[in-house]
């Protein structure tokens, strides 16, 4: 597939993943239109992306509110492909379940309906491993793209997990209708680390910020699959350009890493922060007790005692996908947080 004269709409371009995808597309020869809820951020994101590409003259912007169908009808004009990255923030504790689930579902459907109306060839949807590995009874298991999160399993399926699962499920139902011509490919990333392009960073990155800032007195015994944001952007591009990717979802993770592994990695790379970075692991009962008084801790208690791993064989085979090490993903995020004054 030639990128020459091809236009790609990137929803949520101001986000951590969205901005990296935009840079990757521009450097690969595509023209990009990025959407954001408020165009007041247009100049700042233009400046941010321009610092990482020589092709910023091929970048423009449009308004894109997830729940407003009219926005997507306008934004889709003249586009060939869509990267649907925009999604409600996962850990905004001030929001109720519907405040996360409804815009995630409606936003995805609004984008897909507009894409089909405007004869968009393919939509690449950013989902999550949250739509794959939750709600299952087994506490130790390896998941593939054939697996789906089982909803209504109490604390193991909080609003963010539900939002990702429902939005992706509805997307597949829509494109599988015979009258729909737009193709769909889905990327399911894990915890996304890697270098910041500006002060904004992923919700996953809050772990690194808190460790560097000395805000975590001790660590939970929890592991999760990590991936570098640059590798996430690369897989999105592969899913756009690879013919056989249509109709498939792809797990986008490296190996899992524990809180302790991240802490020790940071201590080794940034010795000046060594005293702040705690590496002691608390027993599970203490984490559960502490969560009674701390909302952030409460979010992670459902992960205690669970060992989820995810098989990325499909992406490696179809895309010849190669990924950076967890250490590089962690340290590059930390270095950029320090450089941008986040820490």
DRENMI-926539 format. One record per residue (C-alpha): residue in one letter; x, y, z. Coordinates in steps of 0.001 Angstrom, whole numbers, plus 500000, padded with zeros to 6 digits. Example, Ala and Ser with C-alpha at 12.3 -4.5 7.8 and 13.67 -1.06 7.14 Angstrom:
% DRENMI-926539
<code = a, X = 512300, Y = 495500, Z = 507800>
<code = s, X = 513670, Y = 498940, Z = 507140>
***
This chain:
% DRENMI-926539
<code = x, X = 500000, Y = 500000, Z = 500000>
<code = x, X = 501422, Y = 503387, Z = 499015>
<code = x, X = 501019, Y = 506214, Z = 501521>
<code = x, X = 501263, Y = 508877, Z = 498809>
<code = x, X = 498175, Y = 511097, Z = 498699>
<code = x, X = 496485, Y = 509021, Z = 501415>
<code = x, X = 494668, Y = 510791, Z = 504230>
<code = x, X = 494223, Y = 509350, Z = 507712>
<code = x, X = 491921, Y = 510643, Z = 510422>
<code = x, X = 493412, Y = 510161, Z = 513907>
<code = x, X = 490848, Y = 510589, Z = 516664>
<code = x, X = 492170, Y = 511754, Z = 520023>
<code = x, X = 495375, Y = 513167, Z = 518550>
<code = x, X = 496159, Y = 515087, Z = 521739>
<code = x, X = 496489, Y = 511855, Z = 523715>
<code = x, X = 499699, Y = 509954, Z = 524424>
<code = x, X = 499051, Y = 507169, Z = 521910>
<code = x, X = 497253, Y = 509376, Z = 519379>
<code = x, X = 500100, Y = 511863, Z = 519079>
<code = x, X = 502666, Y = 509083, Z = 518581>
<code = x, X = 500478, Y = 507499, Z = 515883>
<code = x, X = 500206, Y = 510869, Z = 514126>
<code = x, X = 503990, Y = 511255, Z = 514116>
<code = x, X = 504417, Y = 507719, Z = 512774>
<code = x, X = 501911, Y = 508324, Z = 509970>
<code = x, X = 503409, Y = 511661, Z = 508950>
<code = x, X = 506919, Y = 510211, Z = 508887>
<code = x, X = 505589, Y = 507351, Z = 506746>
<code = x, X = 504241, Y = 509744, Z = 504103>
<code = x, X = 500559, Y = 510024, Z = 505070>
<code = x, X = 498566, Y = 513203, Z = 505531>
<code = x, X = 496894, Y = 513369, Z = 508930>
<code = x, X = 493810, Y = 515077, Z = 510289>
<code = x, X = 493639, Y = 514927, Z = 514055>
<code = x, X = 490502, Y = 515365, Z = 516097>
<code = x, X = 490140, Y = 516837, Z = 519565>
<code = x, X = 487214, Y = 517795, Z = 521761>
<code = x, X = 488390, Y = 521394, Z = 521985>
<code = x, X = 490253, Y = 523101, Z = 519145>
<code = x, X = 491919, Y = 525410, Z = 521651>
<code = x, X = 494649, Y = 522756, Z = 521887>
<code = x, X = 495299, Y = 522953, Z = 518143>
<code = x, X = 498386, Y = 525181, Z = 518312>
<code = x, X = 500042, Y = 523309, Z = 521174>
<code = x, X = 499620, Y = 519864, Z = 519598>
<code = x, X = 500755, Y = 521218, Z = 516223>
<code = x, X = 503942, Y = 522439, Z = 517892>
<code = x, X = 504434, Y = 519148, Z = 519726>
<code = x, X = 504047, Y = 516964, Z = 516651>
<code = x, X = 506064, Y = 519321, Z = 514437>
<code = x, X = 509067, Y = 518769, Z = 516698>
<code = x, X = 509127, Y = 515111, Z = 515644>
<code = x, X = 508463, Y = 515255, Z = 511904>
<code = x, X = 509478, Y = 517241, Z = 508850>
<code = x, X = 506039, Y = 516694, Z = 507346>
<code = x, X = 503870, Y = 518806, Z = 509647>
<code = x, X = 502576, Y = 520707, Z = 506609>
<code = x, X = 500448, Y = 517592, Z = 506001>
<code = x, X = 498747, Y = 517912, Z = 509381>
<code = x, X = 495404, Y = 519571, Z = 510074>
<code = x, X = 492712, Y = 519349, Z = 512730>
<code = x, X = 488977, Y = 518986, Z = 513257>
<code = x, X = 486646, Y = 519000, Z = 516216>
<code = x, X = 485626, Y = 515551, Z = 517415>
<code = x, X = 483348, Y = 515109, Z = 520409>
<code = x, X = 482743, Y = 511383, Z = 520888>
<code = x, X = 478984, Y = 511673, Z = 521393>
<code = x, X = 478341, Y = 514213, Z = 518626>
<code = x, X = 477647, Y = 512438, Z = 515276>
<code = x, X = 477797, Y = 515715, Z = 513320>
<code = x, X = 481452, Y = 516218, Z = 514261>
<code = x, X = 482427, Y = 512914, Z = 512702>
<code = x, X = 480481, Y = 513539, Z = 509521>
<code = x, X = 482525, Y = 516716, Z = 509000>
<code = x, X = 485873, Y = 515293, Z = 510143>
<code = x, X = 485577, Y = 512289, Z = 507814>
<code = x, X = 485373, Y = 514388, Z = 504610>
<code = x, X = 488214, Y = 513515, Z = 502229>
<code = x, X = 489718, Y = 510789, Z = 504437>
<code = x, X = 490867, Y = 507369, Z = 503234>
<code = x, X = 491499, Y = 505665, Z = 506575>
<code = x, X = 490736, Y = 506172, Z = 510263>
<code = x, X = 492692, Y = 505463, Z = 513426>
<code = x, X = 490104, Y = 505584, Z = 516205>
<code = x, X = 492186, Y = 506158, Z = 519334>
<code = x, X = 490002, Y = 508557, Z = 521337>
<code = x, X = 488460, Y = 507128, Z = 524497>
<code = x, X = 487226, Y = 508413, Z = 527870>
<code = x, X = 489880, Y = 508549, Z = 530583>
<code = x, X = 489942, Y = 505210, Z = 532416>
<code = x, X = 490634, Y = 506189, Z = 536004>
<code = x, X = 488647, Y = 509384, Z = 536539>
<code = x, X = 487172, Y = 508437, Z = 539896>
<code = x, X = 484804, Y = 511390, Z = 539847>
<code = x, X = 482908, Y = 509803, Z = 536981>
<code = x, X = 480265, Y = 507117, Z = 537224>
<code = x, X = 480200, Y = 504005, Z = 535068>
<code = x, X = 477877, Y = 505516, Z = 532466>
<code = x, X = 480137, Y = 508557, Z = 532112>
<code = x, X = 482848, Y = 506244, Z = 530778>
<code = x, X = 480892, Y = 503444, Z = 529101>
<code = x, X = 478375, Y = 505542, Z = 527142>
<code = x, X = 480848, Y = 507897, Z = 525384>
<code = x, X = 483189, Y = 504981, Z = 524635>
<code = x, X = 480401, Y = 502982, Z = 522991>
<code = x, X = 478657, Y = 505909, Z = 521283>
<code = x, X = 481937, Y = 507419, Z = 520134>
<code = x, X = 483038, Y = 504188, Z = 518495>
<code = x, X = 479677, Y = 503747, Z = 516791>
<code = x, X = 479583, Y = 507379, Z = 515612>
<code = x, X = 483050, Y = 507042, Z = 514091>
<code = x, X = 482248, Y = 503729, Z = 512372>
<code = x, X = 478928, Y = 504931, Z = 510989>
<code = x, X = 480543, Y = 508080, Z = 509602>
<code = x, X = 483417, Y = 506023, Z = 508187>
<code = x, X = 481050, Y = 503697, Z = 506361>
<code = x, X = 479007, Y = 506642, Z = 505069>
<code = x, X = 482150, Y = 508276, Z = 503652>
<code = x, X = 483469, Y = 505045, Z = 502116>
<code = x, X = 486490, Y = 504828, Z = 504410>
<code = x, X = 488501, Y = 501773, Z = 503405>
<code = x, X = 489597, Y = 500705, Z = 506893>
<code = x, X = 489273, Y = 501739, Z = 510521>
<code = x, X = 491967, Y = 500704, Z = 512999>
<code = x, X = 490473, Y = 500776, Z = 516490>
<code = x, X = 492546, Y = 501147, Z = 519649>
<code = x, X = 491013, Y = 498793, Z = 522187>
<code = x, X = 492852, Y = 497221, Z = 525143>
<code = x, X = 493784, Y = 493920, Z = 526738>
<code = x, X = 491083, Y = 495014, Z = 529201>
<code = x, X = 488632, Y = 493717, Z = 526582>
<code = x, X = 490319, Y = 490304, Z = 526617>
<code = x, X = 491510, Y = 489167, Z = 530028>
<code = x, X = 489029, Y = 490183, Z = 532749>
<code = x, X = 486105, Y = 488426, Z = 534370>
<code = x, X = 487555, Y = 484930, Z = 534043>
<code = x, X = 487542, Y = 482524, Z = 536987>
<code = x, X = 491081, Y = 481253, Z = 536468>
<code = x, X = 493633, Y = 483405, Z = 538299>
<code = x, X = 496593, Y = 482158, Z = 536238>
<code = x, X = 496063, Y = 482068, Z = 532494>
<code = x, X = 497476, Y = 483019, Z = 529094>
<code = x, X = 495048, Y = 484848, Z = 526805>
<code = x, X = 494844, Y = 485100, Z = 523021>
<code = x, X = 492765, Y = 487184, Z = 520642>
<code = x, X = 490071, Y = 484514, Z = 520788>
<code = x, X = 489324, Y = 485433, Z = 524396>
<code = x, X = 486909, Y = 488126, Z = 525538>
<code = x, X = 486398, Y = 489756, Z = 528904>
<code = x, X = 483329, Y = 488357, Z = 530653>
<code = x, X = 481269, Y = 491251, Z = 531940>
<code = x, X = 479231, Y = 491458, Z = 535141>
<code = x, X = 481946, Y = 489811, Z = 537200>
<code = x, X = 481919, Y = 492461, Z = 539951>
<code = x, X = 485172, Y = 494132, Z = 540917>
<code = x, X = 487134, Y = 492439, Z = 538119>
<code = x, X = 485160, Y = 494370, Z = 535495>
<code = x, X = 485214, Y = 498038, Z = 536580>
<code = x, X = 483814, Y = 500779, Z = 534297>
<code = x, X = 486956, Y = 501180, Z = 532175>
<code = x, X = 487135, Y = 497434, Z = 531484>
<code = x, X = 483442, Y = 497443, Z = 530611>
<code = x, X = 483831, Y = 500462, Z = 528327>
<code = x, X = 486620, Y = 498880, Z = 526299>
<code = x, X = 484867, Y = 495522, Z = 526052>
<code = x, X = 481489, Y = 496956, Z = 525073>
<code = x, X = 482928, Y = 499457, Z = 522566>
<code = x, X = 485006, Y = 496822, Z = 520782>
<code = x, X = 482201, Y = 494266, Z = 520808>
<code = x, X = 479761, Y = 496767, Z = 519298>
<code = x, X = 482345, Y = 497699, Z = 516666>
<code = x, X = 482629, Y = 494086, Z = 515475>
<code = x, X = 478854, Y = 493692, Z = 515388>
<code = x, X = 478572, Y = 496794, Z = 513220>
<code = x, X = 481230, Y = 495928, Z = 510622>
<code = x, X = 479978, Y = 492350, Z = 510339>
<code = x, X = 476686, Y = 493563, Z = 508871>
<code = x, X = 476474, Y = 492729, Z = 505164>
<code = x, X = 475696, Y = 496324, Z = 504157>
<code = x, X = 478829, Y = 497705, Z = 505856>
<code = x, X = 481814, Y = 498022, Z = 503531>
<code = x, X = 484359, Y = 499600, Z = 505886>
<code = x, X = 486971, Y = 497138, Z = 507182>
<code = x, X = 488007, Y = 496921, Z = 510829>
<code = x, X = 491243, Y = 495922, Z = 512543>
<code = x, X = 491682, Y = 496224, Z = 516311>
<code = x, X = 494799, Y = 496766, Z = 518417>
<code = x, X = 494702, Y = 495620, Z = 522071>
<code = x, X = 497633, Y = 497192, Z = 523950>
<code = x, X = 498743, Y = 496500, Z = 527499>
<code = x, X = 500175, Y = 499114, Z = 529873>
<code = x, X = 501680, Y = 501740, Z = 527592>
<code = x, X = 505000, Y = 503326, Z = 528568>
<code = x, X = 507624, Y = 505049, Z = 526399>
<code = x, X = 508764, Y = 508623, Z = 525735>
<code = x, X = 506475, Y = 511600, Z = 526227>
<code = x, X = 506118, Y = 514095, Z = 523374>
<code = x, X = 504821, Y = 516713, Z = 525826>
<code = x, X = 503741, Y = 516822, Z = 529468>
<code = x, X = 500663, Y = 514667, Z = 528808>
<code = x, X = 501171, Y = 510954, Z = 529370>
<code = x, X = 499223, Y = 507714, Z = 529579>
<code = x, X = 497306, Y = 506653, Z = 532663>
<code = x, X = 499712, Y = 503731, Z = 532834>
<code = x, X = 502536, Y = 506238, Z = 533186>
<code = x, X = 501207, Y = 507409, Z = 536537>
<code = x, X = 502951, Y = 504371, Z = 538029>
<code = x, X = 506334, Y = 505669, Z = 536885>
<code = x, X = 505618, Y = 509244, Z = 537942>
<code = x, X = 504561, Y = 508173, Z = 541431>
<code = x, X = 507625, Y = 505959, Z = 541866>
<code = x, X = 509999, Y = 508747, Z = 540816>
<code = x, X = 508190, Y = 511248, Z = 543021>
<code = x, X = 508419, Y = 508975, Z = 546048>
<code = x, X = 504637, Y = 508824, Z = 546406>
<code = x, X = 504502, Y = 505028, Z = 546734>
<code = x, X = 505672, Y = 503857, Z = 550179>
<code = x, X = 505678, Y = 500208, Z = 549173>
<code = x, X = 504665, Y = 498016, Z = 546275>
<code = x, X = 501806, Y = 495619, Z = 545587>
<code = x, X = 502626, Y = 492142, Z = 544324>
<code = x, X = 501147, Y = 492765, Z = 540891>
<code = x, X = 502462, Y = 492237, Z = 537361>
<code = x, X = 501061, Y = 493440, Z = 534056>
<code = x, X = 502028, Y = 493329, Z = 530356>
<code = x, X = 504002, Y = 496358, Z = 529170>
<code = x, X = 504471, Y = 497856, Z = 525706>
<code = x, X = 506337, Y = 500870, Z = 524362>
<code = x, X = 504124, Y = 503557, Z = 522806>
<code = x, X = 506354, Y = 503637, Z = 519701>
<code = x, X = 505656, Y = 499931, Z = 519171>
<code = x, X = 501932, Y = 500560, Z = 519638>
<code = x, X = 502112, Y = 503212, Z = 516903>
<code = x, X = 504050, Y = 500812, Z = 514672>
<code = x, X = 501417, Y = 498112, Z = 515066>
<code = x, X = 498644, Y = 500562, Z = 514185>
<code = x, X = 500472, Y = 501386, Z = 510964>
<code = x, X = 500982, Y = 497678, Z = 510186>
<code = x, X = 497277, Y = 497040, Z = 510786>
<code = x, X = 496444, Y = 499832, Z = 508365>
<code = x, X = 498748, Y = 498656, Z = 505602>
<code = x, X = 498526, Y = 494845, Z = 505837>
<code = x, X = 495722, Y = 493438, Z = 503712>
<code = x, X = 495129, Y = 490384, Z = 505887>
<code = x, X = 494801, Y = 492483, Z = 509053>
<code = x, X = 491181, Y = 493330, Z = 508232>
<code = x, X = 488754, Y = 491436, Z = 510436>
<code = x, X = 491350, Y = 490722, Z = 513121>
<code = x, X = 492270, Y = 491910, Z = 516601>
<code = x, X = 495903, Y = 491965, Z = 517734>
<code = x, X = 497363, Y = 491701, Z = 521211>
<code = x, X = 499996, Y = 494432, Z = 521530>
<code = x, X = 502219, Y = 493652, Z = 524513>
<code = x, X = 505737, Y = 492688, Z = 525494>
<code = x, X = 506369, Y = 490508, Z = 528550>
<code = x, X = 504805, Y = 491313, Z = 531904>
<code = x, X = 506667, Y = 493328, Z = 534513>
<code = x, X = 505928, Y = 493742, Z = 538208>
<code = x, X = 505785, Y = 496939, Z = 540234>
<code = x, X = 509016, Y = 495814, Z = 541861>
<code = x, X = 510680, Y = 495246, Z = 538491>
<code = x, X = 509729, Y = 498768, Z = 537405>
<code = x, X = 510993, Y = 500251, Z = 540668>
<code = x, X = 514337, Y = 498423, Z = 540459>
<code = x, X = 514725, Y = 499394, Z = 536796>
<code = x, X = 514202, Y = 503065, Z = 537669>
<code = x, X = 516594, Y = 502910, Z = 540623>
<code = x, X = 519324, Y = 501509, Z = 538417>
<code = x, X = 518815, Y = 504058, Z = 535621>
<code = x, X = 518190, Y = 507118, Z = 537801>
<code = x, X = 520323, Y = 506785, Z = 540950>
<code = x, X = 519651, Y = 510415, Z = 541877>
<code = x, X = 516068, Y = 509359, Z = 542599>
<code = x, X = 517133, Y = 506182, Z = 544388>
<code = x, X = 516068, Y = 507146, Z = 547908>
<code = x, X = 512592, Y = 508084, Z = 546736>
<code = x, X = 511969, Y = 504906, Z = 544761>
<code = x, X = 510782, Y = 502191, Z = 547131>
<code = x, X = 511290, Y = 498544, Z = 546166>
<code = x, X = 509743, Y = 496869, Z = 549205>
<code = x, X = 506726, Y = 494677, Z = 548386>
<code = x, X = 503809, Y = 494788, Z = 550825>
<code = x, X = 501845, Y = 491611, Z = 551561>
<code = x, X = 498437, Y = 491409, Z = 549913>
<code = x, X = 496490, Y = 491822, Z = 553161>
<code = x, X = 498167, Y = 495159, Z = 553827>
<code = x, X = 497311, Y = 496459, Z = 550340>
<code = x, X = 493674, Y = 495496, Z = 550854>
<code = x, X = 493618, Y = 497231, Z = 554242>
<code = x, X = 495310, Y = 500374, Z = 552878>
<code = x, X = 492803, Y = 500504, Z = 550007>
<code = x, X = 490063, Y = 501275, Z = 552538>
<code = x, X = 491612, Y = 504725, Z = 552922>
<code = x, X = 493095, Y = 505328, Z = 549447>
<code = x, X = 491024, Y = 505348, Z = 546242>
<code = x, X = 494024, Y = 504862, Z = 543928>
<code = x, X = 494999, Y = 501704, Z = 545802>
<code = x, X = 491414, Y = 500477, Z = 545703>
<code = x, X = 491587, Y = 500311, Z = 541897>
<code = x, X = 494390, Y = 497751, Z = 541891>
<code = x, X = 493230, Y = 495397, Z = 544643>
<code = x, X = 491315, Y = 493256, Z = 542128>
<code = x, X = 494676, Y = 492405, Z = 540511>
<code = x, X = 496146, Y = 490855, Z = 543653>
<code = x, X = 496757, Y = 487128, Z = 543218>
<code = x, X = 496059, Y = 487214, Z = 539476>
<code = x, X = 498674, Y = 486340, Z = 536854>
<code = x, X = 497479, Y = 487260, Z = 533375>
<code = x, X = 499754, Y = 486771, Z = 530389>
<code = x, X = 498945, Y = 487553, Z = 526778>
<code = x, X = 500155, Y = 485778, Z = 523650>
<code = x, X = 501427, Y = 488220, Z = 520996>
<code = x, X = 502274, Y = 485496, Z = 518449>
<code = x, X = 499611, Y = 486613, Z = 515982>
<code = x, X = 501023, Y = 490140, Z = 515613>
<code = x, X = 504604, Y = 488904, Z = 515417>
<code = x, X = 503750, Y = 486472, Z = 512627>
<code = x, X = 501479, Y = 488669, Z = 510514>
<code = x, X = 503394, Y = 491941, Z = 510887>
<code = x, X = 506896, Y = 490690, Z = 511667>
<code = x, X = 506358, Y = 492945, Z = 514671>
<code = x, X = 509397, Y = 493572, Z = 516858>
<code = x, X = 509181, Y = 495437, Z = 520114>
<code = x, X = 511447, Y = 497357, Z = 522447>
<code = x, X = 512413, Y = 495929, Z = 525809>
<code = x, X = 510401, Y = 496755, Z = 528906>
<code = x, X = 513485, Y = 498446, Z = 530327>
<code = x, X = 513671, Y = 500817, Z = 527359>
<code = x, X = 509942, Y = 501595, Z = 527581>
<code = x, X = 510199, Y = 502337, Z = 531317>
<code = x, X = 513395, Y = 504371, Z = 531214>
<code = x, X = 512440, Y = 506423, Z = 528165>
<code = x, X = 509193, Y = 507431, Z = 529866>
<code = x, X = 510990, Y = 508331, Z = 533076>
<code = x, X = 513664, Y = 510343, Z = 531260>
<code = x, X = 511072, Y = 512346, Z = 529347>
<code = x, X = 509009, Y = 512932, Z = 532499>
<code = x, X = 512075, Y = 514431, Z = 534118>
<code = x, X = 512907, Y = 516477, Z = 531018>
<code = x, X = 509387, Y = 517906, Z = 530743>
<code = x, X = 509170, Y = 518673, Z = 534443>
<code = x, X = 506409, Y = 516174, Z = 535159>
<code = x, X = 508552, Y = 514891, Z = 538025>
***
